[in-house]
Amino acid sequence: MNYTVIVAEDEELLLNNLVHKIEKADPDFQVIGTARQVHRLSRWWNR
């Protein structure tokens, strides 16, 4: 089973580390998007 993930974090270093850890934790997880600001995430989500 595959899982798609969107990661939101305002600190760039933490965002990059979270993405790396998620992708490394399990090949079933795929990060399909990131956002440093919540309003950008909500715009992406409502496409």
LINBELRA-V680397 format. One record per pair of residues at least 4 apart in sequence whose ideal C-beta (glycine too) atoms are under 8 Angstrom apart, sorted by sequence separation. I is the first residue (numbers start at 0). J is the second residue. If there is no record, write none. Layout:
i->I j->J
i->I j->J
//
This chain:
i->10 j->14
i->11 j->15
i->12 j->16
i->13 j->17
i->14 j->18
i->15 j->19
i->16 j->20
i->17 j->21
i->18 j->22
i->19 j->23
i->20 j->24
i->24 j->28
i->35 j->39
i->36 j->40
i->37 j->41
i->38 j->42
i->39 j->43
i->40 j->44
i->41 j->45
i->42 j->46
i->8 j->13
i->9 j->14
i->34 j->39
i->8 j->14
i->22 j->28
i->34 j->40
i->7 j->14
i->21 j->28
i->22 j->29
i->6 j->14
i->22 j->30
i->32 j->40
i->8 j->17
i->21 j->30
i->34 j->43
i->6 j->17
i->32 j->43
i->6 j->18
i->18 j->30
i->6 j->21
i->18 j->33
i->4 j->21
i->14 j->33
i->14 j->35
i->4 j->28
i->6 j->30
i->11 j->35
i->2 j->27
i->4 j->29
i->5 j->30
i->8 j->33
i->1 j->27
i->2 j->28
i->3 j->29
i->4 j->30
i->5 j->31
i->6 j->32
i->7 j->33
i->9 j->35
i->0 j->27
i->1 j->28
i->2 j->29
i->3 j->30
i->4 j->31
i->5 j->32
i->6 j->33
i->7 j->34
i->8 j->35
i->9 j->36
i->1 j->29
i->3 j->31
i->5 j->33
i->6 j->34
i->7 j->35
i->5 j->34
i->7 j->37
i->7 j->40
i->5 j->40
i->5 j->43
i->5 j->44
//
